[in-house]
Amino acid sequence: MLYLFMAIGCSVSIAVMMKVRRNIVHNEYAMFMANYLVCIILSFYFSGRIVINNESSFSIILGILSGFLYLYSFVISDRNVHKNGMVMSSTFGKLGVLVPTAMSFLLFKETLIFRQVIGFALAIIAIILIYFEKESLSSVTSKGFLIFYMLIAGITDSSIALYDHYGSALYKNQFLLINFIFAFIFSIFFLIKRREKFSYQDLLFGLILGIPNYFSSRFMLQALESVPAIIAYPISSICGMLFISLIGALVFKEHLSQKKIIALGIIIFAVVMLNL
C-alpha cells in the first residue's frame, strides 16, 4: 500500500503544478519535452538498458502506444484545467478509473460484485448531473471536453494495468523507459510543427514536473505487484479527488455550484463502492 499512496502523492502534485503553470509556462510542448527528458533519465537509471527479444517485445509495443497516450493525456488535462478548473478536471480524470476497472473485470476476469456495479451506476448519474447543469450556474465551460478527458485518462491508466497483467516483471522498467522515450519524441514533433518560441522557464518547469510524473507511473507499477488493479485504481482515484478538491477550494478558491458539489460527492461515494 505504501507505493500506492506514494503514487497518489505524485499524482496530486502533478495536478497542482498543471494549475499553476499558466502563470509560468507559455509553450506547453517545450514543457512536456523537458518533462519527458527527466523521465527518460530516471528510467535509464532504474532500467539500465533496452533488451530486444521475444519476451520483451510486449514492453516495446505497448510502450510506444502508451508514450503517445501519455503526452496526449497531458495536453488534454492541461487544457481542461484552463477551461474547467483544477477540481472538475481532476475529478473527471480520476473518474477515468471506470475504464481500467471495467477492463479488469472484462479482460482479467477479476470479480465485480454488486456494490461495484452500484458504483458504476452512481458515477454515470454524477456525470449526467454535471453534463446537464445550466451553463449560467456552472463553473464548467466545456462539458464534452471533460467526458473526453475522462476516457483518455482511463485508457492511459489502462496501459499500466495491461502491462502488469500481460507483461514480464523483468521488463517493467524498460516499459516505462520506452514509454517516456516516445512521449519525448512525440513532444518534439509537435514542438517543431507549431514553431512557437519557448523560454528557459518553460524548460525549467518541465524538468521539475518530470520528477513526480515519472514516479507516479513507477510507484503505480510497483503497487500493482501487491494490490489488485480493481482495488488500486479506485483507491488512487478517491484519495486523489479528495486532496485535489481540498487544495482547489482552499488554495485556489475555485467555486463550484451546489449541484456540482453534490455530483462530486456522488463520484467520491461511487469510487468507494467500486473499491469494496
Accessible surface in RSA format (square Angstrom, percent):
REM  Atomic radii and reference values for relative SASA: ProtOr
REM  Chains: A
REM  Algorithm: Lee & Richards
REM  Probe-radius: 1.40
REM  Slices: 20
REM RES _ NUM      All-atoms   Total-Side   Main-Chain    Non-polar    All polar
REM                ABS   REL    ABS   REL    ABS   REL    ABS   REL    ABS   REL
RES MET A   1   109.50  56.7  82.25  54.4  27.24  64.9  82.00  69.7  27.50  36.4
RES LEU A   2   129.61  72.2 121.61  87.0   8.00  20.1 125.60  88.2   4.01  10.8
RES TYR A   3    94.17  44.0  93.99  53.5   0.18   0.5  53.58  40.3  40.59  50.0
RES LEU A   4     0.00   0.0   0.00   0.0   0.00   0.0   0.00   0.0   0.00   0.0
RES PHE A   5   104.08  52.1  95.12  58.9   8.96  23.3  95.40  57.8   8.68  24.9
RES MET A   6    73.77  38.2  64.38  42.6   9.39  22.4  68.38  58.1   5.39   7.1
RES ALA A   7     3.89   3.6   2.31   3.6   1.58   3.6   2.60   3.7   1.29   3.4
RES ILE A   8     5.18   2.9   4.85   3.6   0.33   0.8   5.18   3.7   0.00   0.0
RES GLY A   9    40.85  50.4   0.00   N/A  40.85  50.4  34.61  95.0   6.24  14.0
RES CYS A  10    19.93  15.1  16.88  18.8   3.05   7.2   2.17   5.5  17.76  19.2
RES SER A  11    25.65  21.7  21.68  28.9   3.97   9.1  11.30  24.1  14.34  20.1
RES VAL A  12    15.85  10.4  15.85  14.4   0.00   0.0  15.85  13.8   0.00   0.0
RES SER A  13    41.81  35.3  36.57  48.8   5.23  12.1  40.18  85.6   1.62   2.3
RES ILE A  14    23.48  13.4  23.48  17.5   0.00   0.0  23.48  16.9   0.00   0.0
RES ALA A  15    14.58  13.4   8.17  12.6   6.41  14.6  14.41  20.3   0.17   0.5
RES VAL A  16    36.94  24.3  36.94  33.4   0.00   0.0  36.94  32.1   0.00   0.0
RES MET A  17    29.85  15.5  29.73  19.7   0.12   0.3  22.27  18.9   7.58  10.0
RES MET A  18     1.84   1.0   1.64   1.1   0.21   0.5   1.64   1.4   0.21   0.3
RES LYS A  19    51.00  24.9  44.87  27.5   6.13  14.6  16.05  14.4  34.95  37.2
RES VAL A  20    47.62  31.3  45.67  41.3   1.95   4.7  47.25  41.1   0.37   1.0
RES ARG A  21     9.05   3.8   9.05   4.6   0.00   0.0   0.00   0.0   9.05   5.5
RES ARG A  22    82.64  34.7  65.99  33.6  16.65  39.6  32.80  44.8  49.84  30.2
RES ASN A  23   134.82  93.0 102.01  98.6  32.81  79.0  30.11  72.5 104.71 101.2
RES ILE A  24    62.36  35.5  60.01  44.7   2.35   5.7  61.55  44.3   0.81   2.2
RES VAL A  25     2.76   1.8   0.00   0.0   2.76   6.7   0.00   0.0   2.76   7.5
RES HIS A  26   146.38  80.0 117.60  81.7  28.78  73.6  80.62  83.1  65.76  76.5
RES ASN A  27     4.03   2.8   3.46   3.3   0.58   1.4   1.75   4.2   2.28   2.2
RES GLU A  28    12.32   7.1  10.75   8.1   1.56   3.7   6.33  12.2   5.99   4.9
RES TYR A  29    17.76   8.3  17.76  10.1   0.00   0.0   1.16   0.9  16.59  20.5
RES ALA A  30     0.00   0.0   0.00   0.0   0.00   0.0   0.00   0.0   0.00   0.0
RES MET A  31     0.00   0.0   0.00   0.0   0.00   0.0   0.00   0.0   0.00   0.0
RES PHE A  32     0.00   0.0   0.00   0.0   0.00   0.0   0.00   0.0   0.00   0.0
RES MET A  33    33.90  17.6  33.90  22.4   0.00   0.0  23.02  19.6  10.88  14.4
RES ALA A  34     4.12   3.8   2.58   4.0   1.54   3.5   4.12   5.8   0.00   0.0
RES ASN A  35     0.00   0.0   0.00   0.0   0.00   0.0   0.00   0.0   0.00   0.0
RES TYR A  36     0.00   0.0   0.00   0.0   0.00   0.0   0.00   0.0   0.00   0.0
RES LEU A  37    74.28  41.4  74.28  53.1   0.00   0.0  74.28  52.2   0.00   0.0
RES VAL A  38    21.05  13.9  20.82  18.8   0.23   0.5  21.05  18.3   0.00   0.0
RES CYS A  39     0.00   0.0   0.00   0.0   0.00   0.0   0.00   0.0   0.00   0.0
RES ILE A  40    18.31  10.4  18.31  13.6   0.00   0.0  18.31  13.2   0.00   0.0
RES ILE A  41   104.48  59.5 101.22  75.4   3.26   7.9 102.97  74.2   1.51   4.1
RES LEU A  42    38.06  21.2  38.03  27.2   0.03   0.1  38.06  26.7   0.00   0.0
RES SER A  43     0.55   0.5   0.10   0.1   0.45   1.0   0.55   1.2   0.00   0.0
RES PHE A  44    91.83  45.9  86.46  53.6   5.37  14.0  86.68  52.6   5.15  14.7
RES TYR A  45   173.36  80.9 142.79  81.2  30.58  79.6 103.94  78.1  69.43  85.6
RES PHE A  46    70.42  35.2  44.82  27.8  25.60  66.6  47.48  28.8  22.94  65.7
RES SER A  47    28.71  24.3   2.38   3.2  26.33  60.7   6.67  14.2  22.04  30.9
RES GLY A  48    50.94  62.8   0.00   N/A  50.94  62.8  30.77  84.4  20.17  45.2
RES ARG A  49   166.83  70.0 160.73  81.9   6.10  14.5  60.68  82.9 106.15  64.3
RES ILE A  50    68.65  39.1  44.07  32.8  24.58  59.2  44.07  31.7  24.58  66.7
RES VAL A  51    35.41  23.3  32.81  29.7   2.60   6.3  35.41  30.8   0.00   0.0
RES ILE A  52   142.19  80.9 112.93  84.1  29.26  70.5 112.93  81.3  29.26  79.4
RES ASN A  53    62.85  43.3  48.84  47.2  14.01  33.7  40.66  97.9  22.18  21.4
RES ASN A  54   145.95 100.6 129.22 124.9  16.73  40.3  34.67  83.5 111.28 107.6
RES GLU A  55   100.90  57.9  81.50  61.7  19.40  46.2  41.18  79.6  59.72  48.8
RES SER A  56     0.15   0.1   0.00   0.0   0.15   0.3   0.15   0.3   0.00   0.0
RES SER A  57    45.51  38.5  45.29  60.4   0.22   0.5  26.80  57.1  18.71  26.2
RES PHE A  58    68.65  34.3  66.94  41.5   1.71   4.5  68.57  41.6   0.08   0.2
RES SER A  59     0.96   0.8   0.58   0.8   0.39   0.9   0.58   1.2   0.39   0.5
RES ILE A  60    35.73  20.3  35.73  26.6   0.00   0.0  35.73  25.7   0.00   0.0
RES ILE A  61   119.74  68.1 116.53  86.8   3.20   7.7 118.07  85.0   1.67   4.5
RES LEU A  62    12.03   6.7  11.11   7.9   0.93   2.3  12.03   8.5   0.00   0.0
RES GLY A  63     0.00   0.0   0.00   N/A   0.00   0.0   0.00   0.0   0.00   0.0
RES ILE A  64    63.34  36.0  62.92  46.9   0.42   1.0  62.92  45.3   0.42   1.2
RES LEU A  65   101.86  56.7  98.12  70.2   3.74   9.4 101.65  71.4   0.21   0.6
RES SER A  66     0.09   0.1   0.01   0.0   0.09   0.2   0.09   0.2   0.00   0.0
RES GLY A  67     0.00   0.0   0.00   N/A   0.00   0.0   0.00   0.0   0.00   0.0
RES PHE A  68    76.73  38.4  76.73  47.5   0.00   0.0  76.73  46.5   0.00   0.0
RES LEU A  69    23.27  13.0  23.27  16.6   0.00   0.0  23.27  16.3   0.00   0.0
RES TYR A  70    22.58  10.5  18.36  10.4   4.22  11.0  15.70  11.8   6.88   8.5
RES LEU A  71     2.37   1.3   2.37   1.7   0.00   0.0   2.37   1.7   0.00   0.0
RES TYR A  72    75.21  35.1  73.41  41.8   1.80   4.7  49.06  36.9  26.16  32.2
RES SER A  73    14.20  12.0  14.20  19.0   0.00   0.0   3.21   6.8  10.99  15.4
RES PHE A  74    18.87   9.4  16.13  10.0   2.75   7.1  18.31  11.1   0.56   1.6
RES VAL A  75     5.41   3.6   5.41   4.9   0.00   0.0   5.41   4.7   0.00   0.0
RES ILE A  76     6.75   3.8   6.75   5.0   0.00   0.0   6.75   4.9   0.00   0.0
RES SER A  77    16.96  14.3  16.96  22.6   0.00   0.0   3.93   8.4  13.02  18.2
RES ASP A  78     0.07   0.1   0.07   0.1   0.00   0.0   0.00   0.0   0.07   0.1
RES ARG A  79    90.97  38.2  90.48  46.1   0.49   1.2  24.73  33.8  66.24  40.1
RES ASN A  80     0.00   0.0   0.00   0.0   0.00   0.0   0.00   0.0   0.00   0.0
RES VAL A  81     8.43   5.5   5.36   4.9   3.07   7.4   5.36   4.7   3.07   8.3
RES HIS A  82   118.65  64.8  93.00  64.6  25.65  65.6  61.80  63.7  56.84  66.1
RES LYS A  83    99.39  48.5  85.13  52.2  14.26  34.0  39.34  35.4  60.05  64.0
RES ASN A  84     3.28   2.3   0.00   0.0   3.28   7.9   0.88   2.1   2.40   2.3
RES GLY A  85    16.46  20.3   0.00   N/A  16.46  20.3  13.47  37.0   2.99   6.7
RES MET A  86     0.00   0.0   0.00   0.0   0.00   0.0   0.00   0.0   0.00   0.0
RES VAL A  87     2.60   1.7   2.36   2.1   0.24   0.6   2.36   2.1   0.24   0.6
RES MET A  88     0.45   0.2   0.31   0.2   0.14   0.3   0.31   0.3   0.14   0.2
RES SER A  89     1.12   0.9   1.07   1.4   0.05   0.1   1.12   2.4   0.00   0.0
RES SER A  90    12.98  11.0   6.58   8.8   6.40  14.7   8.09  17.2   4.88   6.8
RES THR A  91     1.31   0.9   1.02   1.0   0.28   0.7   0.00   0.0   1.31   2.0
RES PHE A  92     1.15   0.6   1.15   0.7   0.00   0.0   1.15   0.7   0.00   0.0
RES GLY A  93     8.04   9.9   0.00   N/A   8.04   9.9   4.96  13.6   3.08   6.9
RES LYS A  94    33.40  16.3  30.57  18.8   2.84   6.8  19.38  17.4  14.02  14.9
RES LEU A  95     0.04   0.0   0.04   0.0   0.00   0.0   0.04   0.0   0.00   0.0
RES GLY A  96     0.09   0.1   0.00   N/A   0.09   0.1   0.09   0.2   0.00   0.0
RES VAL A  97     2.29   1.5   0.64   0.6   1.66   4.0   1.66   1.4   0.64   1.7
RES LEU A  98    16.42   9.1  15.38  11.0   1.04   2.6  15.45  10.9   0.96   2.6
RES VAL A  99    40.40  26.6  34.94  31.6   5.46  13.2  38.80  33.7   1.60   4.3
RES PRO A 100     0.08   0.1   0.00   0.0   0.08   0.3   0.08   0.1   0.00   0.0
RES THR A 101     0.21   0.2   0.00   0.0   0.21   0.5   0.21   0.3   0.00   0.0
RES ALA A 102    30.12  27.7  28.98  44.7   1.14   2.6  30.12  42.4   0.00   0.0
RES MET A 103    20.17  10.4  15.90  10.5   4.27  10.2  12.29  10.4   7.88  10.4
RES SER A 104     0.14   0.1   0.14   0.2   0.00   0.0   0.00   0.0   0.14   0.2
RES PHE A 105    84.00  42.0  80.05  49.6   3.95  10.3  80.05  48.5   3.95  11.3
RES LEU A 106   110.74  61.7 100.23  71.7  10.51  26.4 102.42  71.9   8.32  22.4
RES LEU A 107    93.25  51.9  78.08  55.9  15.17  38.1  79.68  56.0  13.58  36.5
RES PHE A 108    20.24  10.1   3.78   2.3  16.46  42.8   4.82   2.9  15.43  44.1
RES LYS A 109   166.55  81.3 139.28  85.5  27.28  64.9  96.03  86.4  70.52  75.1
RES GLU A 110    44.58  25.6  37.32  28.2   7.26  17.3  26.67  51.6  17.91  14.6
RES THR A 111   104.52  74.3  86.77  88.0  17.75  42.3  57.11  76.7  47.42  71.7
RES LEU A 112    35.83  20.0  15.24  10.9  20.59  51.8  15.24  10.7  20.59  55.4
RES ILE A 113    68.65  39.1  62.58  46.6   6.06  14.6  68.65  49.4   0.00   0.0
RES PHE A 114   150.03  75.1 139.95  86.7  10.08  26.2 143.53  87.0   6.51  18.6
RES ARG A 115   123.77  52.0 123.57  63.0   0.20   0.5  15.82  21.6 107.95  65.4
RES GLN A 116     7.72   4.3   7.72   5.6   0.00   0.0   0.00   0.0   7.72   5.9
RES VAL A 117    74.69  49.1  73.42  66.5   1.26   3.0  73.98  64.3   0.70   1.9
RES ILE A 118    57.24  32.6  57.24  42.6   0.00   0.0  57.24  41.2   0.00   0.0
RES GLY A 119     0.00   0.0   0.00   N/A   0.00   0.0   0.00   0.0   0.00   0.0
RES PHE A 120    43.55  21.8  43.51  26.9   0.05   0.1  43.55  26.4   0.00   0.0
RES ALA A 121    49.32  45.3  40.27  62.1   9.05  20.6  48.15  67.8   1.17   3.1
RES LEU A 122    37.86  21.1  37.86  27.1   0.00   0.0  37.86  26.6   0.00   0.0
RES ALA A 123     0.00   0.0   0.00   0.0   0.00   0.0   0.00   0.0   0.00   0.0
RES ILE A 124    86.70  49.3  86.70  64.6   0.00   0.0  86.70  62.4   0.00   0.0
RES ILE A 125    86.07  49.0  85.63  63.8   0.45   1.1  85.93  61.9   0.15   0.4
RES ALA A 126     0.00   0.0   0.00   0.0   0.00   0.0   0.00   0.0   0.00   0.0
RES ILE A 127    19.10  10.9  18.95  14.1   0.15   0.4  18.95  13.6   0.15   0.4
RES ILE A 128    87.50  49.8  86.94  64.8   0.56   1.3  87.29  62.9   0.20   0.6
RES LEU A 129    51.38  28.6  47.95  34.3   3.43   8.6  50.72  35.6   0.66   1.8
RES ILE A 130     2.50   1.4   2.16   1.6   0.34   0.8   2.46   1.8   0.04   0.1
RES TYR A 131    92.70  43.3  87.60  49.8   5.10  13.3  45.39  34.1  47.31  58.3
RES PHE A 132   147.78  73.9 123.21  76.3  24.57  63.9 127.26  77.2  20.52  58.7
RES GLU A 133     4.06   2.3   2.43   1.8   1.64   3.9   0.88   1.7   3.18   2.6
RES LYS A 134   151.97  74.1 143.56  88.1   8.40  20.0  93.05  83.7  58.92  62.8
RES GLU A 135    97.29  55.9  83.83  63.4  13.46  32.1  63.85 123.5  33.44  27.3
RES SER A 136   105.94  89.5  61.38  81.9  44.56 102.7  59.12 125.9  46.83  65.6
RES LEU A 137   114.75  63.9 101.23  72.4  13.52  34.0 107.79  75.7   6.96  18.7
RES SER A 138    20.19  17.1   0.02   0.0  20.17  46.5   1.49   3.2  18.70  26.2
RES SER A 139    42.03  35.5  20.08  26.8  21.95  50.6  31.13  66.3  10.91  15.3
RES VAL A 140     0.53   0.4   0.03   0.0   0.50   1.2   0.03   0.0   0.50   1.4
RES THR A 141    96.86  68.9  69.30  70.3  27.56  65.7  65.31  87.7  31.55  47.7
RES SER A 142    30.22  25.5  23.93  31.9   6.29  14.5  11.78  25.1  18.44  25.8
RES LYS A 143    31.13  15.2  25.57  15.7   5.56  13.2  15.82  14.2  15.30  16.3
RES GLY A 144    39.22  48.4   0.00   N/A  39.22  48.4  28.48  78.2  10.74  24.1
RES PHE A 145    44.85  22.4  40.18  24.9   4.66  12.1  42.31  25.7   2.54   7.3
RES LEU A 146     0.80   0.4   0.80   0.6   0.00   0.0   0.80   0.6   0.00   0.0
RES ILE A 147    42.03  23.9  42.03  31.3   0.00   0.0  42.03  30.3   0.00   0.0
RES PHE A 148    76.46  38.3  74.35  46.1   2.11   5.5  76.12  46.2   0.34   1.0
RES TYR A 149    22.83  10.7  22.83  13.0   0.00   0.0   0.58   0.4  22.25  27.4
RES MET A 150    16.07   8.3  16.07  10.6   0.00   0.0  16.07  13.7   0.00   0.0
RES LEU A 151    82.46  45.9  82.46  59.0   0.00   0.0  82.46  57.9   0.00   0.0
RES ILE A 152    17.42   9.9  17.42  13.0   0.00   0.0  17.42  12.5   0.00   0.0
RES ALA A 153     9.08   8.3   7.60  11.7   1.48   3.4   8.76  12.3   0.32   0.8
RES GLY A 154     0.00   0.0   0.00   N/A   0.00   0.0   0.00   0.0   0.00   0.0
RES ILE A 155    78.70  44.8  76.61  57.1   2.09   5.0  76.85  55.3   1.84   5.0
RES THR A 156    11.37   8.1  11.33  11.5   0.04   0.1  11.33  15.2   0.04   0.1
RES ASP A 157    52.27  36.6  51.85  51.6   0.42   1.0   1.58   3.7  50.69  50.6
RES SER A 158     6.31   5.3   6.31   8.4   0.00   0.0   6.31  13.4   0.00   0.0
RES SER A 159     3.21   2.7   2.54   3.4   0.67   1.5   3.15   6.7   0.06   0.1
RES ILE A 160     8.18   4.7   8.18   6.1   0.00   0.0   8.18   5.9   0.00   0.0
RES ALA A 161     1.26   1.2   0.00   0.0   1.26   2.9   0.48   0.7   0.78   2.1
RES LEU A 162    44.76  24.9  44.76  32.0   0.00   0.0  44.76  31.4   0.00   0.0
RES TYR A 163     4.63   2.2   4.45   2.5   0.18   0.5   3.70   2.8   0.93   1.1
RES ASP A 164    57.03  39.9  33.19  33.0  23.83  56.4   4.54  10.7  52.49  52.3
RES HIS A 165    90.11  49.2  61.62  42.8  28.48  72.9  32.52  33.5  57.59  67.0
RES TYR A 166   115.87  54.1  84.84  48.3  31.03  80.7  70.47  53.0  45.40  56.0
RES GLY A 167    18.76  23.1   0.00   N/A  18.76  23.1   1.97   5.4  16.79  37.6
RES SER A 168    25.59  21.6  13.36  17.8  12.23  28.2  17.08  36.4   8.51  11.9
RES ALA A 169    78.16  71.9  58.28  89.9  19.88  45.2  63.68  89.7  14.48  38.4
RES LEU A 170   142.45  79.3 111.69  79.9  30.75  77.3 115.59  81.2  26.86  72.3
RES TYR A 171    25.86  12.1  25.48  14.5   0.38   1.0  11.21   8.4  14.65  18.1
RES LYS A 172    35.43  17.3  35.43  21.7   0.00   0.0  25.39  22.9  10.04  10.7
RES ASN A 173    32.99  22.7  32.01  30.9   0.98   2.4   4.55  10.9  28.44  27.5
RES GLN A 174     5.95   3.3   5.04   3.7   0.91   2.2   3.82   8.1   2.12   1.6
RES PHE A 175     0.00   0.0   0.00   0.0   0.00   0.0   0.00   0.0   0.00   0.0
RES LEU A 176     0.90   0.5   0.90   0.6   0.00   0.0   0.90   0.6   0.00   0.0
RES LEU A 177     0.00   0.0   0.00   0.0   0.00   0.0   0.00   0.0   0.00   0.0
RES ILE A 178     5.87   3.3   5.71   4.3   0.15   0.4   5.87   4.2   0.00   0.0
RES ASN A 179     0.00   0.0   0.00   0.0   0.00   0.0   0.00   0.0   0.00   0.0
RES PHE A 180     0.00   0.0   0.00   0.0   0.00   0.0   0.00   0.0   0.00   0.0
RES ILE A 181    37.10  21.1  37.10  27.6   0.00   0.0  37.10  26.7   0.00   0.0
RES PHE A 182    58.34  29.2  58.34  36.1   0.00   0.0  58.34  35.4   0.00   0.0
RES ALA A 183     0.00   0.0   0.00   0.0   0.00   0.0   0.00   0.0   0.00   0.0
RES PHE A 184    41.31  20.7  41.31  25.6   0.00   0.0  41.31  25.0   0.00   0.0
RES ILE A 185    81.49  46.4  80.25  59.8   1.24   3.0  80.58  58.0   0.91   2.5
RES PHE A 186    53.63  26.8  53.63  33.2   0.00   0.0  53.63  32.5   0.00   0.0
RES SER A 187     0.00   0.0   0.00   0.0   0.00   0.0   0.00   0.0   0.00   0.0
RES ILE A 188    53.79  30.6  53.79  40.1   0.00   0.0  53.79  38.7   0.00   0.0
RES PHE A 189   114.71  57.4 109.70  67.9   5.02  13.1 113.76  69.0   0.95   2.7
RES PHE A 190    52.61  26.3  52.61  32.6   0.00   0.0  52.61  31.9   0.00   0.0
RES LEU A 191    16.91   9.4  14.67  10.5   2.24   5.6  14.75  10.4   2.16   5.8
RES ILE A 192   117.16  66.7 110.54  82.4   6.62  16.0 116.31  83.8   0.85   2.3
RES LYS A 193   139.57  68.1 114.24  70.1  25.33  60.3  75.00  67.5  64.56  68.8
RES ARG A 194    92.96  39.0  69.37  35.4  23.59  56.2  36.27  49.6  56.70  34.4
RES ARG A 195   215.23  90.4 177.83  90.7  37.39  89.0  66.31  90.6 148.92  90.3
RES GLU A 196    75.80  43.5  62.49  47.3  13.31  31.7  31.88  61.7  43.92  35.9
RES LYS A 197   201.24  98.2 177.87 109.1  23.37  55.6 126.45 113.8  74.79  79.7
RES PHE A 198    95.24  47.6  65.41  40.5  29.83  77.6  69.71  42.3  25.53  73.1
RES SER A 199    43.01  36.3  35.00  46.7   8.01  18.4  41.94  89.3   1.06   1.5
RES TYR A 200   164.93  77.0 156.39  89.0   8.54  22.2 117.85  88.6  47.08  58.0
RES GLN A 201    77.90  43.6  75.97  55.5   1.94   4.6   8.28  17.6  69.62  52.8
RES ASP A 202     1.58   1.1   1.58   1.6   0.00   0.0   0.00   0.0   1.58   1.6
RES LEU A 203    53.27  29.7  53.27  38.1   0.00   0.0  53.27  37.4   0.00   0.0
RES LEU A 204    93.95  52.3  92.89  66.5   1.06   2.7  93.54  65.7   0.40   1.1
RES PHE A 205    16.30   8.2  14.42   8.9   1.88   4.9  15.82   9.6   0.47   1.4
RES GLY A 206     0.00   0.0   0.00   N/A   0.00   0.0   0.00   0.0   0.00   0.0
RES LEU A 207    67.80  37.8  65.61  46.9   2.19   5.5  65.96  46.3   1.83   4.9
RES ILE A 208    88.02  50.1  87.17  64.9   0.85   2.0  88.02  63.4   0.00   0.0
RES LEU A 209     0.00   0.0   0.00   0.0   0.00   0.0   0.00   0.0   0.00   0.0
RES GLY A 210     0.00   0.0   0.00   N/A   0.00   0.0   0.00   0.0   0.00   0.0
RES ILE A 211    91.85  52.3  91.85  68.4   0.00   0.0  91.85  66.1   0.00   0.0
RES PRO A 212    19.14  14.0  16.66  15.2   2.48   9.0  19.14  15.8   0.00   0.0
RES ASN A 213     7.73   5.3   7.73   7.5   0.00   0.0   0.00   0.0   7.73   7.5
RES TYR A 214     0.77   0.4   0.77   0.4   0.00   0.0   0.00   0.0   0.77   1.0
RES PHE A 215    43.46  21.7  43.46  26.9   0.00   0.0  43.46  26.3   0.00   0.0
RES SER A 216    19.53  16.5  16.22  21.6   3.32   7.6   8.92  19.0  10.61  14.9
RES SER A 217     5.01   4.2   3.34   4.5   1.67   3.8   1.67   3.6   3.34   4.7
RES ARG A 218    29.43  12.4  29.35  15.0   0.08   0.2   1.74   2.4  27.69  16.8
RES PHE A 219    25.71  12.9  25.71  15.9   0.00   0.0  25.71  15.6   0.00   0.0
RES MET A 220    15.72   8.1  15.72  10.4   0.00   0.0  15.72  13.4   0.00   0.0
RES LEU A 221     5.58   3.1   4.66   3.3   0.92   2.3   4.66   3.3   0.92   2.5
RES GLN A 222    28.41  15.9  25.03  18.3   3.38   8.1   2.73   5.8  25.68  19.5
RES ALA A 223     0.62   0.6   0.00   0.0   0.62   1.4   0.62   0.9   0.00   0.0
RES LEU A 224    11.41   6.4   0.10   0.1  11.31  28.4   0.10   0.1  11.31  30.4
RES GLU A 225   106.66  61.2  67.59  51.1  39.07  93.0  36.33  70.3  70.33  57.4
RES SER A 226    88.99  75.2  53.00  70.7  35.98  82.9  52.99 112.9  35.99  50.4
RES VAL A 227    10.69   7.0   9.56   8.7   1.12   2.7  10.45   9.1   0.24   0.7
RES PRO A 228    69.98  51.0  59.17  53.9  10.82  39.3  69.26  57.2   0.72   4.5
RES ALA A 229     6.93   6.4   4.06   6.3   2.87   6.5   4.06   5.7   2.87   7.6
RES ILE A 230    13.68   7.8  13.68  10.2   0.00   0.0  13.68   9.9   0.00   0.0
RES ILE A 231    58.12  33.1  58.12  43.3   0.00   0.0  58.12  41.8   0.00   0.0
RES ALA A 232     0.00   0.0   0.00   0.0   0.00   0.0   0.00   0.0   0.00   0.0
RES TYR A 233     9.36   4.4   9.16   5.2   0.20   0.5   9.16   6.9   0.20   0.2
RES PRO A 234     0.00   0.0   0.00   0.0   0.00   0.0   0.00   0.0   0.00   0.0
RES ILE A 235    21.00  11.9  21.00  15.6   0.00   0.0  21.00  15.1   0.00   0.0
RES SER A 236    11.31   9.6  11.17  14.9   0.14   0.3   1.07   2.3  10.23  14.3
RES SER A 237     6.31   5.3   6.31   8.4   0.00   0.0   0.00   0.0   6.31   8.8
RES ILE A 238    21.92  12.5  21.92  16.3   0.00   0.0  21.92  15.8   0.00   0.0
RES CYS A 239    25.25  19.1  24.38  27.2   0.87   2.0   1.17   3.0  24.08  26.0
RES GLY A 240     0.00   0.0   0.00   N/A   0.00   0.0   0.00   0.0   0.00   0.0
RES MET A 241     0.82   0.4   0.00   0.0   0.82   1.9   0.82   0.7   0.00   0.0
RES LEU A 242    78.63  43.8  78.22  56.0   0.41   1.0  78.33  55.0   0.30   0.8
RES PHE A 243   109.72  54.9 109.52  67.8   0.19   0.5 109.71  66.5   0.01   0.0
RES ILE A 244     2.26   1.3   2.26   1.7   0.00   0.0   2.26   1.6   0.00   0.0
RES SER A 245    18.47  15.6  15.51  20.7   2.96   6.8  15.27  32.5   3.20   4.5
RES LEU A 246   102.97  57.3 102.28  73.2   0.68   1.7 102.92  72.3   0.05   0.1
RES ILE A 247    45.93  26.1  44.59  33.2   1.33   3.2  45.93  33.1   0.00   0.0
RES GLY A 248     0.00   0.0   0.00   N/A   0.00   0.0   0.00   0.0   0.00   0.0
RES ALA A 249    52.46  48.2  42.50  65.6   9.96  22.7  43.02  60.6   9.44  25.0
RES LEU A 250   121.10  67.4 110.65  79.2  10.44  26.3 110.82  77.8  10.28  27.7
RES VAL A 251    96.40  63.4  73.95  66.9  22.45  54.1  78.10  67.9  18.31  49.6
RES PHE A 252    53.13  26.6  30.43  18.9  22.70  59.1  34.97  21.2  18.16  52.0
RES LYS A 253   158.67  77.4 134.59  82.6  24.08  57.3  95.54  86.0  63.13  67.2
RES GLU A 254    33.99  19.5  15.87  12.0  18.12  43.2  19.56  37.8  14.43  11.8
RES HIS A 255   145.61  79.6 133.48  92.8  12.13  31.0  95.97  98.9  49.64  57.8
RES LEU A 256    24.17  13.5  17.13  12.3   7.04  17.7  17.13  12.0   7.04  18.9
RES SER A 257    15.99  13.5  10.98  14.6   5.02  11.6  15.13  32.2   0.86   1.2
RES GLN A 258   143.45  80.2 134.03  98.0   9.42  22.4  43.13  91.8 100.33  76.1
RES LYS A 259    87.89  42.9  84.44  51.8   3.45   8.2  42.89  38.6  45.00  47.9
RES LYS A 260     0.35   0.2   0.10   0.1   0.25   0.6   0.35   0.3   0.00   0.0
RES ILE A 261    99.51  56.6  96.55  71.9   2.96   7.1  96.55  69.5   2.96   8.0
RES ILE A 262    91.83  52.3  84.68  63.1   7.14  17.2  90.59  65.2   1.23   3.3
RES ALA A 263     0.00   0.0   0.00   0.0   0.00   0.0   0.00   0.0   0.00   0.0
RES LEU A 264    17.40   9.7  17.40  12.4   0.00   0.0  17.40  12.2   0.00   0.0
RES GLY A 265    36.24  44.7   0.00   N/A  36.24  44.7  30.90  84.8   5.34  12.0
RES ILE A 266    39.27  22.3  35.88  26.7   3.40   8.2  38.49  27.7   0.78   2.1
RES ILE A 267     0.00   0.0   0.00   0.0   0.00   0.0   0.00   0.0   0.00   0.0
RES ILE A 268    33.82  19.2  33.82  25.2   0.00   0.0  33.82  24.4   0.00   0.0
RES PHE A 269   108.94  54.5 106.25  65.8   2.69   7.0 108.77  65.9   0.18   0.5
RES ALA A 270     0.03   0.0   0.03   0.1   0.00   0.0   0.03   0.0   0.00   0.0
RES VAL A 271     0.10   0.1   0.10   0.1   0.00   0.0   0.10   0.1   0.00   0.0
RES VAL A 272    53.11  34.9  51.93  47.0   1.18   2.8  53.11  46.1   0.00   0.0
RES MET A 273    25.78  13.3  25.78  17.1   0.00   0.0  20.45  17.4   5.33   7.1
RES LEU A 274     0.09   0.1   0.09   0.1   0.00   0.0   0.09   0.1   0.00   0.0
RES ASN A 275    43.45  30.0  34.71  33.5   8.74  21.0   0.51   1.2  42.94  41.5
RES LEU A 276    95.43  53.1  71.04  50.8  24.38  61.3  93.30  65.5   2.13   5.7
END  Absolute sums over single chains surface
CHAIN  1 A    12476.7      10787.0       1689.7       9052.4       3424.3
END  Absolute sums over all chains
TOTAL         12476.7      10787.0       1689.7       9052.4       3424.3
